[in-house]
Amino acid sequence: MFQIDVVEKCKANDRKAQMKLYRQYCDGMYTVAMRFVKNADDAEDVLQEAFIKAFQKIHQFKGDVTFGAWLKRIVINKSIDYLKTKKENLVTLEENYMVSVEDEDWTVDDGIKIEDIKKAIDKLSEKYKYIVMMYLIEGYDHSEIANVLNLAETTCRTRLLRGKGQLKELLKTKRYGTGS
């Protein structure tokens, strides 16, 4: 009940309640922003913009998901918007005509560390990186990713499959010592 009461107070523009929510979620949402923008100052900017938007749009929060999940979506969107403004070569390709085959096997060699996986994800091309991050690290499903990134779900599935293929290749070169 605590969270619902605080959110309701925020809807009434209660500044103390806004600070309470901010303090509760700022560290976790900063971590999310950092995974995308990779720079502390930029992540702080994204975080502030996300909270401003969240408080401006808090009346749209209906409680069908947790406040944290709702806020996380805003942080991810703001992170991606920020990267787009930095001209990070986000390429929008129509891949709807392709049929993807589901491959849920995400296993990697036992010798691969989580840090190796994160570094490999960073090396993925932009159009695959965000989808792989949202799927593997943030735990979003295909429909949620498609919704956040404004893509068709089939495009999301195709890009995830291709991103996974690129990721496995990057990890393979790491495993056999030919990667950096």
GUKOLKE-571648 format. One record per atom (N, C-alpha, C, O): residue number from 0; x, y, z; residue in one letter. Coordinates in nm, 2 decimals, padded with zeros to 4 digits. Each point is the difference from the previous one (the first is absolute). Example, Ala and Ser with C-alpha at 12.3 -4.5 7.8 and 13.67 -1.06 7.14 Angstrom:
<atoms>
pos, c1, c2, c3, code
0, 01.32, -00.57, 00.78, A
0, -00.09, 00.12, 00.00, A
0, 00.09, 00.12, 00.00, A
0, 00.10, 00.00, 00.07, A
1, -00.14, 00.11, -00.14, S
1, 00.09, 00.11, 00.00, S
1, -00.08, 00.11, 00.08, S
1, 00.05, 00.11, 00.01, S
</atoms>
This chain:
<atoms>
pos, c1, c2, c3, code
0, 00.08, -00.12, 00.00, M
0, -00.08, 00.12, 00.00, M
0, 00.09, 00.13, 00.00, M
0, -00.05, 00.10, -00.05, M
1, 00.16, -00.11, 00.11, F
1, 00.09, 00.12, 00.01, F
1, 00.02, 00.06, -00.14, F
1, -00.02, 00.12, -00.01, F
2, 00.06, -00.20, -00.09, Q
2, 00.03, 00.05, -00.13, Q
2, -00.12, 00.07, -00.06, Q
2, 00.01, 00.11, -00.06, Q
3, -00.13, -00.17, 00.07, I
3, -00.12, 00.05, -00.06, I
3, -00.03, 00.14, 00.06, I
3, -00.04, 00.09, -00.06, I
4, 00.05, -00.08, 00.20, D
4, -00.03, 00.12, 00.07, D
4, 00.10, 00.11, -00.05, D
4, -00.04, 00.12, -00.02, D
5, 00.16, -00.15, 00.00, V
5, 00.10, 00.10, -00.04, V
5, -00.03, 00.04, -00.14, V
5, 00.01, 00.12, -00.03, V
6, -00.04, -00.21, -00.06, V
6, -00.03, 00.03, -00.14, V
6, -00.12, 00.09, 00.00, V
6, -00.01, 00.10, -00.08, V
7, -00.09, -00.13, 00.16, E
7, -00.12, 00.09, 00.00, E
7, 00.03, 00.14, 00.05, E
7, -00.06, 00.10, -00.05, E
8, 00.15, -00.09, 00.15, K
8, 00.04, 00.13, 00.04, K
8, 00.08, 00.07, -00.11, K
8, -00.02, 00.13, -00.01, K
9, 00.10, -00.20, -00.06, C
9, 00.07, 00.06, -00.12, C
9, -00.10, 00.05, -00.10, C
9, 00.02, 00.11, -00.06, C
10, -00.13, -00.18, 00.04, K
10, -00.10, 00.04, -00.10, K
10, -00.06, 00.13, 00.05, K
10, -00.05, 00.08, -00.08, K
11, 00.05, -00.05, 00.21, A
11, -00.05, 00.12, 00.05, A
11, 00.11, 00.11, 00.01, A
11, -00.02, 00.10, 00.06, A
12, 00.13, -00.13, -00.12, N
12, 00.12, 00.09, -00.01, N
12, 00.06, 00.03, 00.14, N
12, 00.06, 00.11, 00.02, N
13, -00.06, -00.21, 00.06, D
13, 00.07, 00.00, 00.14, D
13, 00.15, -00.01, -00.02, D
13, 00.04, -00.11, -00.04, D
14, 00.03, 00.21, 00.06, R
14, 00.15, 00.00, -00.02, R
14, 00.07, -00.10, 00.09, R
14, 00.10, -00.06, -00.04, R
15, -00.14, 00.05, 00.17, K
15, 00.06, -00.10, 00.09, K
15, -00.02, -00.14, -00.05, K
15, 00.10, -00.08, 00.00, K
16, -00.21, 00.05, -00.06, A
16, -00.03, -00.13, -00.05, A
16, 00.09, -00.03, -00.13, A
16, 00.05, -00.11, -00.02, A
17, -00.04, 00.22, -00.06, Q
17, 00.09, -00.01, -00.12, Q
17, 00.14, -00.03, 00.05, Q
17, 00.07, -00.09, -00.07, Q
18, -00.02, 00.16, 00.17, M
18, 00.14, -00.03, 00.05, M
18, 00.01, -00.14, 00.05, M
18, 00.10, -00.07, -00.02, M
19, -00.20, 00.02, 00.09, K
19, 00.00, -00.13, 00.05, K
19, 00.01, -00.11, -00.11, K
19, 00.08, -00.09, 00.01, K
20, -00.16, 00.11, -00.11, L
20, 00.01, -00.09, -00.12, L
20, 00.14, 00.01, -00.07, L
20, 00.06, -00.10, -00.04, L
21, -00.02, 00.23, 00.03, Y
21, 00.13, 00.02, -00.07, Y
21, 00.11, -00.08, 00.08, Y
21, 00.08, -00.07, -00.06, Y
22, -00.07, 00.09, 00.19, R
22, 00.10, -00.06, 00.08, R
22, -00.01, -00.16, -00.01, R
22, 00.10, -00.07, 00.00, R
23, -00.22, 00.02, 00.00, Q
23, -00.02, -00.14, -00.01, Q
23, 00.05, -00.06, -00.13, Q
23, 00.05, -00.11, 00.00, Q
24, -00.07, 00.18, -00.11, Y
24, 00.03, -00.06, -00.13, Y
24, 00.12, 00.06, -00.07, Y
24, 00.04, -00.06, -00.10, Y
25, 00.02, 00.16, 00.15, C
25, 00.11, 00.07, -00.08, C
25, 00.12, -00.09, -00.02, C
25, 00.05, 00.00, -00.11, C
26, -00.01, -00.08, 00.21, D
26, 00.12, -00.08, -00.02, D
26, -00.02, -00.11, -00.11, D
26, 00.08, -00.02, -00.08, D
27, -00.19, -00.05, 00.10, G
27, -00.03, -00.11, -00.10, G
27, -00.02, 00.06, -00.14, G
27, 00.04, -00.07, -00.10, G
28, -00.11, 00.18, 00.09, M
28, -00.02, 00.06, -00.14, M
28, 00.13, 00.05, -00.06, M
28, 00.01, 00.01, -00.12, M
29, 00.08, 00.04, 00.21, Y
29, 00.13, 00.05, -00.05, Y
29, 00.07, -00.12, -00.06, Y
29, 00.07, 00.02, -00.10, Y
30, -00.07, -00.13, 00.17, T
30, 00.07, -00.12, -00.06, T
30, -00.06, -00.04, -00.13, T
30, 00.08, -00.03, -00.09, T
31, -00.21, 00.04, 00.07, V
31, -00.06, -00.03, -00.13, V
31, 00.05, 00.10, -00.10, V
31, 00.04, -00.05, -00.11, V
32, -00.04, 00.17, 00.14, A
32, 00.04, 00.11, -00.10, A
32, 00.15, -00.03, -00.03, A
32, 00.04, 00.02, -00.12, A
33, 00.04, -00.05, 00.21, M
33, 00.15, -00.02, -00.02, M
33, 00.02, -00.12, -00.10, M
33, 00.09, 00.00, -00.08, M
34, -00.18, -00.10, 00.09, R
34, 00.02, -00.12, -00.09, R
34, -00.02, 00.05, -00.14, R
34, 00.05, -00.07, -00.09, R
35, -00.13, 00.17, 00.07, F
35, -00.02, 00.05, -00.14, F
35, 00.10, 00.11, -00.04, F
35, 00.06, -00.02, -00.11, F
36, -00.05, 00.12, 00.19, V
36, 00.08, 00.12, -00.05, V
36, 00.15, -00.01, 00.03, V
36, 00.08, 00.07, -00.06, V
37, -00.04, -00.16, 00.16, K
37, 00.14, -00.03, 00.03, K
37, 00.08, 00.12, 00.05, K
37, 00.12, 00.00, -00.01, K
38, -00.18, 00.11, 00.06, N
38, 00.07, 00.11, 00.04, N
38, -00.08, 00.06, 00.13, N
38, -00.12, 00.02, -00.01, N
39, 00.19, 00.00, 00.12, A
39, -00.06, 00.04, 00.12, A
39, -00.08, 00.13, -00.01, A
39, -00.11, 00.01, 00.04, A
40, 00.17, 00.09, -00.10, D
40, -00.07, 00.13, -00.02, D
40, -00.12, -00.01, -00.09, D
40, -00.10, 00.05, 00.03, D
41, 00.11, -00.13, -00.14, D
41, -00.11, -00.01, -00.09, D
41, -00.11, -00.08, 00.07, D
41, -00.12, 00.03, -00.01, D
42, 00.16, -00.13, 00.09, A
42, -00.10, -00.08, 00.07, A
42, -00.08, 00.08, 00.10, A
42, -00.12, -00.01, 00.02, A
43, 00.19, 00.10, 00.05, E
43, -00.06, 00.09, 00.09, E
43, -00.10, 00.09, -00.07, E
43, -00.11, 00.03, 00.05, E
44, 00.15, 00.02, -00.17, D
44, -00.09, 00.09, -00.07, D
44, -00.12, -00.08, -00.05, D
44, -00.12, 00.05, 00.01, D
45, 00.14, -00.17, -00.06, V
45, -00.11, -00.09, -00.04, V
45, -00.10, -00.02, 00.12, V
45, -00.12, 00.00, -00.01, V
46, 00.18, -00.03, 00.12, L
46, -00.07, -00.03, 00.12, L
46, -00.09, 00.12, 00.04, L
46, -00.12, -00.02, 00.03, L
47, 00.18, 00.14, -00.03, Q
47, -00.08, 00.12, 00.04, Q
47, -00.12, 00.02, -00.10, Q
47, -00.11, 00.03, 00.04, Q
48, 00.14, -00.05, -00.17, E
48, -00.10, 00.02, -00.10, E
48, -00.11, -00.10, 00.02, E
48, -00.12, 00.03, -00.02, E
49, 00.16, -00.15, 00.05, A
49, -00.10, -00.11, 00.02, A
49, -00.09, 00.03, 00.12, A
49, -00.12, -00.02, -00.01, A
50, 00.18, 00.06, 00.12, F
50, -00.08, 00.03, 00.12, F
50, -00.10, 00.12, -00.03, F
50, -00.11, 00.00, 00.04, F
51, 00.16, 00.10, -00.11, I
51, -00.08, 00.12, -00.03, I
51, -00.12, -00.05, -00.09, I
51, -00.11, 00.04, 00.03, I
52, 00.14, -00.12, -00.13, K
52, -00.11, -00.05, -00.08, K
52, -00.10, -00.09, 00.08, K
52, -00.12, 00.01, -00.01, K
53, 00.18, -00.09, 00.10, A
53, -00.08, -00.09, 00.08, A
53, -00.10, 00.08, 00.09, A
53, -00.12, -00.03, 00.01, A
54, 00.17, 00.14, 00.05, F
54, -00.08, 00.08, 00.09, F
54, -00.10, 00.08, -00.08, F
54, -00.11, 00.03, 00.04, F
55, 00.15, 00.01, -00.17, Q
55, -00.10, 00.07, -00.08, Q
55, -00.11, -00.09, -00.05, Q
55, -00.11, 00.04, -00.02, Q
56, 00.14, -00.17, 00.00, K
56, -00.09, -00.09, -00.06, K
56, -00.06, -00.10, 00.11, K
56, -00.06, -00.10, -00.04, K
57, 00.09, 00.13, 00.17, I
57, -00.04, -00.10, 00.10, I
57, -00.15, -00.03, 00.00, I
57, -00.04, -00.11, 00.05, I
58, -00.04, 00.20, -00.09, H
58, -00.14, -00.02, -00.01, H
58, -00.04, -00.12, -00.10, H
58, -00.10, -00.05, 00.01, H
59, 00.20, 00.02, -00.10, Q
59, -00.02, -00.11, -00.09, Q
59, 00.03, -00.13, 00.06, Q
59, -00.03, -00.11, -00.06, Q
60, 00.10, 00.11, 00.18, F
60, 00.03, -00.13, 00.07, F
60, -00.13, -00.06, 00.06, F
60, -00.06, 00.06, 00.08, F
61, 00.03, -00.17, -00.13, K
61, -00.13, -00.07, 00.04, K
61, 00.02, -00.11, 00.10, K
61, -00.10, -00.05, 00.06, K
62, 00.22, 00.01, -00.03, G
62, 00.02, -00.10, 00.10, G
62, -00.01, -00.14, -00.06, G
62, 00.00, -00.10, 00.08, G
63, -00.01, 00.08, -00.21, D
63, -00.01, -00.13, -00.06, D
63, 00.14, -00.07, 00.00, D
63, 00.01, -00.12, -00.01, D
64, 00.10, 00.20, 00.03, V
64, 00.13, -00.06, 00.02, V
64, 00.05, 00.08, 00.12, V
64, -00.06, 00.10, 00.05, V
65, 00.18, -00.14, 00.01, T
65, 00.05, 00.07, 00.11, T
65, 00.05, 00.14, -00.05, T
65, 00.03, 00.02, -00.11, T
66, -00.02, 00.07, 00.21, F
66, 00.05, 00.13, -00.04, F
66, 00.14, -00.01, -00.05, F
66, 00.04, 00.07, -00.10, F
67, 00.04, -00.16, 00.16, G
67, 00.14, -00.02, -00.05, G
67, 00.01, -00.05, -00.14, G
67, 00.08, 00.05, -00.08, G
68, -00.17, -00.14, 00.04, A
68, 00.00, -00.05, -00.14, A
68, -00.04, 00.12, -00.10, A
68, 00.05, 00.01, -00.11, A
69, -00.15, 00.06, 00.16, W
69, -00.05, 00.12, -00.08, W
69, 00.11, 00.10, -00.02, W
69, 00.03, 00.05, -00.11, W
70, 00.04, -00.02, 00.22, L
70, 00.11, 00.10, -00.01, L
70, 00.12, -00.06, -00.08, L
70, 00.06, 00.08, -00.07, L
71, -00.03, -00.20, 00.08, K
71, 00.11, -00.06, -00.07, K
71, -00.02, 00.01, -00.15, K
71, 00.09, 00.03, -00.08, K
72, -00.22, -00.04, 00.03, R
72, -00.03, 00.01, -00.14, R
72, 00.03, 00.15, -00.04, R
72, 00.06, 00.02, -00.11, R
73, -00.09, 00.07, 00.19, I
73, 00.03, 00.14, -00.03, I
73, 00.15, 00.03, 00.00, I
73, 00.05, 00.06, -00.10, I
74, 00.02, -00.12, 00.19, V
74, 00.15, 00.01, 00.00, V
74, 00.06, -00.06, -00.12, V
74, 00.09, 00.06, -00.06, V
75, -00.14, -00.17, 00.02, I
75, 00.06, -00.07, -00.12, I
75, -00.03, 00.09, -00.13, I
75, 00.08, 00.02, -00.08, I
76, -00.21, 00.03, 00.07, N
76, -00.03, 00.08, -00.11, N
76, 00.08, 00.13, 00.00, N
76, 00.05, 00.04, -00.11, N
77, -00.03, 00.02, 00.22, K
77, 00.08, 00.12, 00.01, K
77, 00.15, -00.03, -00.04, K
77, 00.06, 00.08, -00.06, K
78, -00.01, -00.19, 00.10, S
78, 00.13, -00.04, -00.03, S
78, 00.02, -00.02, -00.15, S
78, 00.10, 00.05, -00.06, S
79, -00.19, -00.12, 00.00, I
79, 00.00, -00.02, -00.15, I
79, -00.02, 00.13, -00.07, I
79, 00.07, 00.03, -00.10, I
80, -00.16, 00.06, 00.15, D
80, -00.01, 00.13, -00.06, D
80, 00.13, 00.08, 00.00, D
80, 00.04, 00.07, -00.09, D
81, 00.02, -00.08, 00.21, Y
81, 00.13, 00.07, 00.02, Y
81, 00.10, -00.05, -00.11, Y
81, 00.07, 00.08, -00.06, Y
82, -00.06, -00.21, 00.05, L
82, 00.10, -00.06, -00.09, L
82, -00.04, 00.04, -00.15, L
82, 00.10, 00.02, -00.08, L
83, -00.22, -00.01, 00.05, K
83, -00.04, 00.04, -00.13, K
83, 00.05, 00.14, -00.03, K
83, 00.04, 00.03, -00.11, K
84, -00.06, 00.06, 00.21, T
84, 00.05, 00.14, -00.02, T
84, 00.15, 00.01, -00.01, T
84, 00.05, 00.09, -00.06, T
85, 00.02, -00.19, 00.11, K
85, 00.14, 00.00, -00.01, K
85, 00.05, -00.07, -00.13, K
85, 00.11, -00.02, -00.03, K
86, -00.21, -00.01, -00.05, K
86, 00.03, -00.06, -00.14, K
86, 00.08, -00.13, 00.02, K
86, 00.10, -00.02, -00.07, K
87, -00.16, -00.07, 00.15, E
87, 00.07, -00.12, 00.02, E
87, -00.03, -00.11, -00.11, E
87, 00.01, -00.12, 00.02, E
88, -00.04, 00.18, -00.14, N
88, -00.03, -00.09, -00.11, N
88, -00.10, -00.11, 00.02, N
88, 00.02, -00.11, -00.04, N
89, -00.13, 00.16, 00.10, L
89, -00.11, -00.10, 00.01, L
89, -00.07, -00.01, -00.14, L
89, -00.05, 00.10, -00.05, L
90, 00.06, -00.22, 00.00, V
90, -00.06, -00.02, -00.13, V
90, -00.13, -00.07, 00.01, V
90, -00.02, -00.10, 00.07, V
91, -00.08, 00.16, -00.14, T
91, -00.13, -00.07, 00.00, T
91, -00.02, -00.07, -00.13, T
91, -00.01, 00.07, -00.11, T
92, 00.01, -00.20, 00.11, L
92, -00.02, -00.08, -00.11, L
92, -00.14, -00.07, 00.01, L
92, -00.04, -00.04, 00.11, L
93, -00.02, 00.03, -00.22, E
93, -00.13, -00.08, 00.00, E
93, 00.04, -00.14, -00.02, E
93, 00.04, -00.05, -00.10, E
94, -00.06, -00.03, 00.21, E
94, 00.03, -00.14, 00.00, E
94, -00.12, -00.08, 00.01, E
94, 00.00, -00.12, 00.03, E
95, -00.12, 00.18, -00.04, N
95, -00.12, -00.07, 00.02, N
95, -00.03, -00.11, -00.10, N
95, -00.07, -00.09, 00.03, N
96, 00.13, 00.10, -00.14, Y
96, -00.02, -00.10, -00.11, Y
96, 00.08, -00.13, 00.04, Y
96, -00.03, -00.10, -00.06, Y
97, 00.12, 00.10, 00.15, M
97, 00.07, -00.11, 00.04, M
97, -00.07, -00.09, 00.10, M
97, -00.07, 00.06, 00.08, M
98, 00.09, -00.18, -00.08, V
98, -00.06, -00.09, 00.09, V
98, 00.12, -00.05, 00.09, V
98, 00.10, -00.05, -00.04, V
99, -00.12, 00.07, 00.17, S
99, 00.11, -00.05, 00.09, S
99, -00.04, -00.13, 00.07, S
99, -00.12, -00.02, 00.02, S
100, 00.22, -00.06, 00.00, V
100, -00.03, -00.12, 00.07, V
100, 00.04, 00.01, 00.14, V
100, 00.11, 00.05, 00.03, V
101, -00.20, -00.08, 00.06, E
101, 00.03, 00.02, 00.14, E
101, 00.12, -00.10, 00.04, E
101, 00.00, -00.11, -00.03, E
102, 00.09, 00.17, 00.11, D
102, 00.11, -00.08, 00.05, D
102, 00.02, 00.05, 00.14, D
102, 00.07, 00.11, 00.02, D
103, -00.12, -00.18, 00.07, E
103, 00.01, 00.05, 00.14, E
103, 00.13, -00.05, 00.07, E
103, 00.01, 00.02, 00.13, E
104, 00.08, -00.08, -00.20, D
104, 00.12, -00.05, 00.06, D
104, 00.10, 00.12, 00.02, D
104, 00.07, 00.04, -00.10, D
105, -00.05, 00.01, 00.22, W
105, 00.09, 00.11, 00.03, W
105, 00.12, -00.05, 00.08, W
105, 00.07, 00.08, 00.06, W
106, -00.04, -00.21, -00.06, T
106, 00.11, -00.05, 00.07, T
106, 00.13, 00.03, -00.06, T
106, 00.01, 00.01, -00.12, T
107, 00.09, 00.02, 00.20, V
107, 00.13, 00.03, -00.04, V
107, 00.10, -00.10, 00.07, V
107, -00.03, -00.06, 00.10, V
108, 00.15, 00.06, -00.15, D
108, 00.11, -00.08, 00.05, D
108, 00.02, 00.03, 00.15, D
108, -00.01, 00.12, 00.04, D
109, 00.04, -00.21, 00.04, D
109, 00.02, 00.02, 00.15, D
109, 00.11, 00.10, 00.02, D
109, 00.00, 00.06, 00.11, D
110, 00.10, -00.05, -00.20, G
110, 00.11, 00.08, 00.02, G
110, -00.03, 00.15, -00.02, G
110, 00.09, 00.09, 00.03, G
111, -00.20, -00.06, -00.08, I
111, -00.04, 00.14, -00.03, I
111, -00.06, 00.07, 00.12, I
111, -00.09, -00.06, 00.07, I
112, 00.14, 00.17, -00.03, K
112, -00.04, 00.07, 00.12, K
112, -00.11, 00.10, -00.04, K
112, -00.01, 00.04, -00.12, K
113, -00.07, 00.01, 00.22, I
113, -00.11, 00.09, -00.03, I
113, 00.06, 00.13, -00.05, I
113, -00.06, 00.07, -00.09, I
114, 00.18, -00.03, 00.13, E
114, 00.06, 00.12, -00.05, E
114, 00.04, -00.01, -00.15, E
114, -00.01, 00.10, -00.07, E
115, 00.05, -00.22, 00.03, D
115, 00.03, -00.03, -00.14, D
115, -00.13, 00.02, -00.08, D
115, 00.00, 00.06, -00.11, D
116, -00.11, -00.11, 00.16, I
116, -00.13, 00.01, -00.07, I
116, -00.04, 00.15, -00.01, I
116, -00.04, 00.04, -00.11, I
117, 00.06, 00.04, 00.22, K
117, -00.04, 00.14, -00.01, K
117, 00.09, 00.07, -00.10, K
117, -00.05, 00.09, -00.07, K
118, 00.18, -00.12, 00.07, K
118, 00.09, 00.07, -00.10, K
118, -00.04, -00.04, -00.14, K
118, 00.01, 00.08, -00.09, K
119, -00.05, -00.20, 00.07, A
119, -00.04, -00.05, -00.13, A
119, -00.13, 00.07, -00.05, A
119, -00.01, 00.04, -00.11, A
120, -00.08, -00.02, 00.20, I
120, -00.13, 00.07, -00.03, I
120, 00.04, 00.14, -00.04, I
120, -00.07, 00.05, -00.10, I
121, 00.16, 00.01, 00.17, D
121, 00.04, 00.14, -00.04, D
121, 00.05, 00.01, -00.14, D
121, -00.01, 00.10, -00.07, D
122, 00.07, -00.21, 00.02, K
122, 00.06, 00.00, -00.14, K
122, -00.11, -00.03, -00.11, K
122, 00.03, 00.01, -00.12, K
123, -00.15, -00.05, 00.16, L
123, -00.10, -00.03, -00.10, L
123, -00.04, 00.12, -00.07, L
123, 00.01, 00.11, 00.05, L
124, -00.05, -00.12, -00.17, S
124, -00.05, 00.11, -00.08, S
124, -00.12, 00.06, 00.08, S
124, -00.08, -00.07, 00.06, S
125, 00.06, 00.20, -00.08, E
125, -00.10, 00.07, 00.08, E
125, -00.14, -00.06, -00.01, E
125, -00.07, -00.01, 00.11, E
126, 00.03, -00.03, -00.22, K
126, -00.14, -00.05, -00.02, K
126, -00.03, -00.13, 00.07, K
126, -00.11, -00.03, 00.03, K
127, 00.22, -00.04, 00.00, Y
127, -00.01, -00.13, 00.08, Y
127, 00.03, 00.02, 00.15, Y
127, -00.06, -00.07, 00.08, Y
128, 00.15, 00.16, -00.05, K
128, 00.05, 00.02, 00.13, K
128, -00.12, 00.03, 00.10, K
128, -00.01, -00.07, 00.11, K
129, -00.07, 00.16, -00.14, Y
129, -00.11, 00.04, 00.09, Y
129, -00.10, -00.11, 00.03, Y
129, -00.05, -00.02, 00.11, Y
130, 00.02, -00.05, -00.22, I
130, -00.10, -00.11, 00.01, I
130, 00.06, -00.11, 00.09, I
130, -00.06, -00.06, 00.09, I
131, 00.19, 00.02, -00.12, V
131, 00.07, -00.10, 00.08, V
131, 00.00, 00.04, 00.15, V
131, -00.02, -00.08, 00.09, V
132, 00.06, 00.21, -00.07, M
132, 00.01, 00.05, 00.14, M
132, -00.14, -00.01, 00.07, M
132, -00.01, -00.04, 00.11, M
133, -00.09, 00.09, -00.18, M
133, -00.13, 00.00, 00.06, M
133, -00.05, -00.14, 00.03, M
133, -00.07, -00.03, 00.10, M
134, 00.10, -00.07, -00.19, Y
134, -00.04, -00.13, 00.02, Y
134, 00.08, -00.08, 00.11, Y
134, -00.06, -00.05, 00.09, Y
135, 00.19, 00.06, -00.10, L
135, 00.08, -00.08, 00.09, L
135, 00.02, 00.07, 00.13, L
135, -00.01, -00.07, 00.11, L
136, 00.04, 00.20, -00.11, I
136, 00.04, 00.07, 00.13, I
136, -00.13, 00.06, 00.07, I
136, -00.01, -00.02, 00.12, I
137, -00.07, 00.08, -00.20, E
137, -00.12, 00.07, 00.06, E
137, -00.12, -00.10, 00.02, E
137, -00.09, 00.03, 00.08, E
138, 00.09, -00.14, -00.15, G
138, -00.10, -00.10, 00.02, G
138, -00.13, 00.03, -00.08, G
138, -00.11, -00.06, 00.04, G
139, 00.11, 00.14, -00.14, Y
139, -00.12, 00.03, -00.07, Y
139, -00.03, -00.11, -00.10, Y
139, 00.09, -00.07, -00.04, Y
140, -00.22, 00.05, 00.01, D
140, -00.03, -00.10, -00.10, D
140, -00.02, 00.07, -00.14, D
140, 00.01, 00.12, -00.01, D
141, -00.03, -00.20, -00.09, H
141, -00.01, 00.05, -00.14, H
141, -00.10, 00.11, -00.01, H
141, 00.03, 00.11, -00.07, H
142, -00.15, -00.12, 00.12, S
142, -00.10, 00.10, -00.02, S
142, 00.03, 00.13, 00.07, S
142, -00.02, 00.11, -00.04, S
143, 00.08, -00.13, 00.16, E
143, 00.04, 00.12, 00.08, E
143, 00.12, 00.08, -00.07, E
143, -00.01, 00.12, -00.01, E
144, 00.10, -00.19, -00.05, I
144, 00.11, 00.06, -00.07, I
144, -00.05, 00.07, -00.13, I
144, 00.03, 00.11, -00.02, I
145, -00.12, -00.18, -00.05, A
145, -00.06, 00.06, -00.12, A
145, -00.07, 00.12, 00.03, A
145, 00.00, 00.10, -00.07, A
146, -00.07, -00.10, 00.19, N
146, -00.08, 00.12, 00.04, N
146, 00.09, 00.12, 00.03, N
146, -00.02, 00.11, -00.04, N
147, 00.12, -00.14, 00.12, V
147, 00.10, 00.10, 00.05, V
147, 00.07, 00.07, -00.12, V
147, 00.02, 00.12, -00.01, V
148, 00.03, -00.21, -00.08, L
148, 00.08, 00.05, -00.12, L
148, -00.09, 00.03, -00.12, L
148, 00.06, 00.05, -00.10, L
149, -00.19, -00.06, 00.11, N
149, -00.09, 00.03, -00.10, N
149, 00.03, -00.08, -00.13, N
149, 00.02, 00.06, -00.11, N
150, 00.00, -00.19, 00.13, L
150, 00.03, -00.09, -00.11, L
150, -00.12, -00.11, -00.01, L
150, -00.07, -00.02, 00.10, L
151, 00.06, -00.04, -00.21, A
151, -00.09, -00.11, -00.01, A
151, 00.07, -00.12, 00.08, A
151, 00.12, -00.01, 00.01, A
152, -00.21, -00.07, 00.05, E
152, 00.05, -00.11, 00.08, E
152, 00.09, -00.10, -00.08, E
152, 00.10, -00.05, 00.05, E
153, -00.14, 00.03, -00.18, T
153, 00.08, -00.09, -00.09, T
153, 00.14, 00.06, -00.02, T
153, 00.10, -00.07, -00.01, T
154, -00.09, 00.21, -00.01, T
154, 00.13, 00.06, -00.01, T
154, 00.08, -00.01, 00.12, T
154, 00.12, -00.03, -00.01, T
155, -00.18, 00.04, 00.13, C
155, 00.07, -00.02, 00.13, C
155, 00.05, -00.14, 00.01, C
155, 00.12, -00.02, 00.03, C
156, -00.20, -00.08, -00.07, R
156, 00.05, -00.14, 00.01, R
156, 00.11, -00.02, -00.10, R
156, 00.10, -00.07, 00.04, R
157, -00.11, 00.12, -00.16, T
157, 00.11, -00.02, -00.10, T
157, 00.13, 00.07, 00.05, T
157, 00.11, -00.06, -00.01, T
158, -00.12, 00.18, 00.06, R
158, 00.12, 00.07, 00.05, R
158, 00.06, -00.07, 00.12, R
158, 00.12, -00.01, 00.01, R
159, -00.20, -00.04, 00.08, L
159, 00.05, -00.08, 00.11, L
159, 00.07, -00.12, -00.04, L
159, 00.11, -00.03, 00.05, L
160, -00.16, -00.04, -00.15, L
160, 00.06, -00.12, -00.05, L
160, 00.13, 00.03, -00.06, L
160, 00.10, -00.07, 00.02, L
161, -00.09, 00.18, -00.10, R
161, 00.12, 00.04, -00.07, R
161, 00.10, 00.05, 00.10, R
161, 00.12, -00.03, -00.01, R
162, -00.17, 00.10, 00.11, G
162, 00.09, 00.06, 00.11, G
162, 00.06, -00.12, 00.08, G
162, 00.12, 00.01, 00.03, G
163, -00.20, -00.11, -00.01, K
163, 00.05, -00.12, 00.07, K
163, 00.11, -00.07, -00.08, K
163, 00.10, -00.04, 00.06, K
164, -00.12, 00.04, -00.19, G
164, 00.10, -00.07, -00.09, G
164, 00.13, 00.08, 00.01, G
164, 00.11, -00.06, 00.01, G
165, -00.12, 00.20, -00.02, Q
165, 00.12, 00.08, 00.01, Q
165, 00.07, -00.02, 00.13, Q
165, 00.12, -00.01, 00.01, Q
166, -00.20, 00.01, 00.10, L
166, 00.05, -00.01, 00.13, L
166, 00.08, -00.14, 00.02, L
166, 00.11, 00.00, 00.05, L
167, -00.17, -00.10, -00.10, K
167, 00.07, -00.14, 00.01, K
167, 00.13, 00.01, -00.08, K
167, 00.10, -00.06, 00.05, K
168, -00.10, 00.12, -00.17, E
168, 00.12, 00.01, -00.07, E
168, 00.11, 00.08, 00.07, E
168, 00.12, -00.04, 00.01, E
169, -00.16, 00.15, 00.05, L
169, 00.09, 00.08, 00.08, L
169, 00.06, -00.08, 00.12, L
169, 00.12, 00.01, 00.03, L
170, -00.21, -00.09, 00.03, L
170, 00.04, -00.08, 00.12, L
170, 00.09, -00.11, -00.04, L
170, 00.09, -00.04, 00.07, L
171, -00.11, -00.02, -00.19, K
171, 00.08, -00.11, -00.06, K
171, 00.14, 00.05, -00.02, K
171, 00.10, -00.07, 00.04, K
172, -00.08, 00.19, -00.10, T
172, 00.13, 00.05, -00.02, T
172, 00.07, 00.03, 00.13, T
172, 00.12, -00.01, 00.01, T
173, -00.20, 00.06, 00.09, K
173, 00.06, 00.02, 00.13, K
173, 00.05, -00.13, 00.06, K
173, 00.11, -00.01, 00.06, K
174, -00.19, -00.10, -00.07, R
174, 00.03, -00.13, 00.06, R
174, 00.13, -00.06, -00.06, R
174, 00.08, -00.06, 00.07, R
175, -00.07, 00.08, -00.20, Y
175, 00.12, -00.06, -00.07, Y
175, 00.12, 00.09, -00.01, Y
175, 00.10, -00.03, -00.07, Y
176, -00.11, 00.14, 00.14, G
176, 00.12, 00.09, 00.01, G
176, 00.03, 00.08, -00.12, G
176, 00.11, 00.07, 00.00, G
177, -00.20, -00.06, -00.09, T
177, 00.02, 00.08, -00.12, T
177, -00.06, 00.14, 00.01, T
177, 00.02, 00.09, -00.08, T
178, -00.10, -00.08, 00.19, G
178, -00.07, 00.13, 00.02, G
178, 00.08, 00.09, 00.09, G
178, 00.10, -00.04, 00.06, G
179, -00.14, 00.16, -00.05, S
179, 00.08, 00.10, 00.09, S
179, -00.05, -00.01, 00.14, S
179, 00.05, 00.07, 00.09, S
</atoms>
